[in-house]
Amino acid sequence: MTSPEEYMLPCLNKTVLGIDCTGCGAQRAVVFLFKGEFSEAFHMYPAIYSIAFLLLFVGFNIFVKFKFDYTIKLGLIIFNAIIIAGSYIYKMIHLYQLTN
C-alpha cells in the first residue's frame, strides 16, 4: 500500500540552495490534516488553517457575491502573508540558534 508521502514533490529551493523555502512543510501539513492529526499539521506549517480558510472563502465567493468581499479577501491574503513570513523567520532563527 502506498502512502501520500511517496508522491510529495521535493523542495527545489532546499535541494539547490540547502535552505527551506516559505512553503516547506505545507505538503506534509496537508497530509496530516487529511489524517486528522490537526496539531501536527499546525506544527508542520502554521499557516495551514488560515490558508484553508482563505481557499474556502474564495471558493464560496465564486458562487456568492457580497459587499466588501474584495476587502475581506485582501485582508485574508495579508494575514496569511504575515503568518507565513513570521513562521519562516521564527524557523530560520531557531535553526540558526541550533547550528551555533
Secondary structure, DSSP 4 states (H G I P E B T S, - for coil): ---GGGGPPPPHHHHHHSS--TTTTHHHHHHHHHHT-HHHHHHH-TTHHHHHHHHHHHHHHHH---TTHHHHHHHHHHHHHHHHHHHHHHHHHHHHHHH-
